[in-house]
């Protein structure tokens, strides 16, 4: 192979892995967590293959220390996780669920103790069902709801988390959630999809 085809990563490139809250945490209704759109969607018949859901998933909520030990054993230098909006703010806005917030606080400390750089994502498709019933990403107020949630997370974890992402794959949220209906909330409406695109971008800003 000639040198022109050899790829060199920079010395400061950070190798890691990533997950999303709904895909791994489980504990879908424990310690004050509110219902999210995936909880509602996956509990409806014929919405997922074989009726599968994330009620338990990888049980990360209960196995987090063990999971971080495995990350350290693997040699990960970074871990991108997402926080569950409904676990932290069960009603989407307003009162904070301290047990939910404390879980992410412990996670960040555990990562740092193992030499793993925390990388937090605020919205990885996980959205409070109570806000969905007010229109979700089609409601312009969602930009303020998202800012309130982001502020809670920044204030709690911002002293230790350097890397943040606002939205994971916003196209999936907008198109699969509101246009083709394959993901929650399962709508099929082009106008709603375009509103969601616009408001997700406003929230990012």
C-alpha positions in Angstrom: 0.0 0.0 0.0 1.4 3.4 -1.0 1.8 6.1 1.6 -0.9 8.2 0.0 -3.6 5.7 1.1 -2.3 5.4 4.7 -4.5 7.2 7.2 -2.8 8.7 10.3 -4.9 9.8 13.2 -3.5 12.8 15.1 -1.8 12.2 18.4 -4.6 13.8 20.3 -7.4 11.8 18.7 -9.6 10.4 21.4 -10.9 6.8 21.0 -14.1 5.8 22.7 -17.6 4.4 22.5 -21.1 5.7 22.7 -24.6 4.7 23.8 -28.0 6.3 24.4 -30.0 6.4 27.6 -33.0 4.5 26.4 -31.0 1.8 24.7 -29.0 0.8 27.8 -30.4 2.2 31.1 -33.6 0.3 31.7 -35.2 1.3 35.0 -37.9 2.9 32.9 -40.2 3.8 35.8 -37.8 3.8 38.8 -36.7 6.5 41.2 -39.0 9.1 40.0 -38.3 8.9 36.2 -41.1 10.2 34.0 -42.4 8.4 31.0 -40.7 9.2 27.7 -41.9 8.8 24.1 -40.0 5.5 23.6 -41.7 4.1 26.7 -45.1 4.9 25.3 -44.3 3.9 21.8 -42.7 0.5 22.6 -45.5 -0.5 25.0 -48.0 -0.2 22.2 -48.8 -3.4 20.2 -47.2 -3.9 16.7 -44.8 -1.0 17.1 -41.5 -2.9 17.6 -40.2 -6.3 16.5 -41.5 -9.0 18.8 -42.9 -6.3 21.2 -39.4 -5.5 22.4 -38.8 -2.5 24.6 -36.1 -0.8 26.8 -37.7 -1.5 30.1 -34.6 -3.4 31.3 -32.3 -3.1 28.3 -28.7 -3.5 29.5 -29.7 -2.6 33.1 -27.1 0.1 33.0 -29.0 2.2 35.6 -28.2 -0.6 38.2 -24.9 -1.9 36.7 -23.2 1.4 35.9 -20.1 0.9 38.1 -19.5 -2.5 36.6 -20.1 -1.1 33.1 -17.5 1.6 33.6 -15.0 -1.0 34.9 -15.5 -2.8 31.6 -14.9 0.4 29.7 -11.7 0.9 31.5 -10.7 -2.7 30.9 -11.3 -2.2 27.2 -9.0 0.8 27.2 -11.6 3.4 26.2 -10.4 7.0 26.5 -13.8 8.6 26.0 -17.4 7.6 26.6 -20.3 9.4 24.9 -23.5 8.8 26.9 -26.9 10.6 26.7 -28.9 11.8 29.6 -32.6 11.0 29.8 -34.6 14.2 29.9 -37.5 12.4 31.5 -35.3 10.9 34.2 -34.0 14.3 35.2 -37.2 16.3 34.6 -40.1 13.9 34.9 -42.6 16.6 33.8 -40.2 17.9 31.1 -39.8 21.2 32.9 -40.0 22.4 36.5 -39.1 20.2 39.4 -35.8 18.3 39.1 -35.8 14.6 40.0 -32.7 14.5 42.2 -32.2 10.8 42.1 -32.1 10.9 38.3 -29.7 13.8 38.3 -27.5 12.1 40.9 -27.2 9.0 38.6 -25.4 11.1 35.9 -23.3 12.8 38.6 -22.1 9.4 39.8 -21.5 8.3 36.2 -19.3 11.2 35.4 -17.3 10.8 38.6 -16.8 7.1 37.9 -15.6 7.8 34.4 -13.1 10.4 35.5 -11.8 8.1 38.2 -11.1 5.5 35.5 -9.4 8.0 33.2 -12.3 8.1 30.7 -13.3 11.5 29.2 -17.1 12.0 29.7 -18.9 13.2 26.5 -22.6 14.1 27.1 -25.5 14.2 24.7 -28.6 16.0 25.8 -31.1 14.6 23.3 -30.6 11.1 21.9 -34.3 10.6 20.8 -35.4 10.5 24.5 -38.2 13.0 25.0 -40.7 13.4 27.9 -44.1 12.0 27.0 -45.8 14.8 29.0 -44.2 17.4 26.6 -45.1 15.3 23.6 -48.7 15.7 24.6 -48.2 19.4 24.2 -46.9 19.0 20.7 -43.4 17.9 21.3 -40.9 19.2 18.7 -43.7 20.7 16.7 -44.5 23.2 19.5 -42.3 26.4 19.4 -42.2 26.4 23.2 -40.0 23.3 22.9 -37.0 25.5 22.4 -37.5 27.0 25.9 -38.2 23.6 27.4 -34.9 22.3 25.9 -32.9 25.3 27.2 -34.3 24.7 30.7 -33.3 21.0 30.6 -29.8 21.9 29.2 -29.3 24.5 31.9 -30.0 21.9 34.6 -27.5 19.5 33.1 -24.8 22.1 32.5 -25.0 23.4 36.0 -24.7 19.9 37.5 -22.1 18.4 35.2 -20.4 21.3 33.4 -17.6 21.5 35.9 -16.4 18.0 34.8 -17.8 17.4 31.3 -15.9 19.2 28.6 -17.6 17.8 25.5 -21.3 18.2 24.9 -23.7 17.5 22.0 -27.2 19.0 21.8 -29.0 16.5 19.5 -28.0 13.1 18.2 -29.1 12.5 14.6 -31.8 15.2 14.6 -33.0 13.9 11.2 -34.1 10.7 12.9 -36.1 12.6 15.5 -37.8 14.8 12.9 -38.2 12.4 9.9 -38.7 9.0 11.5 -40.7 10.5 14.3 -43.0 12.9 12.5 -42.9 12.0 8.8 -42.7 8.2 8.3 -43.8 7.3 11.8 -41.3 4.5 12.3 -40.0 6.0 15.5 -41.9 7.7 18.3 -44.2 9.6 18.4 -45.1 7.7 15.3 -46.7 10.5 13.3 -46.9 10.8 9.6 -47.3 14.5 8.7 -44.9 16.4 6.6 -45.8 19.7 8.2 -45.1 18.4 11.6 -41.8 17.0 10.4 -40.7 20.4 9.0 -41.8 22.1 12.2 -39.7 19.6 14.2 -36.6 20.2 12.0 -37.0 24.0 12.5 -37.5 23.8 16.3 -34.7 21.2 16.8 -32.3 23.6 15.1 -33.6 26.5 17.2 -33.1 24.5 20.3 -29.5 23.7 19.2 -28.9 27.4 18.7 
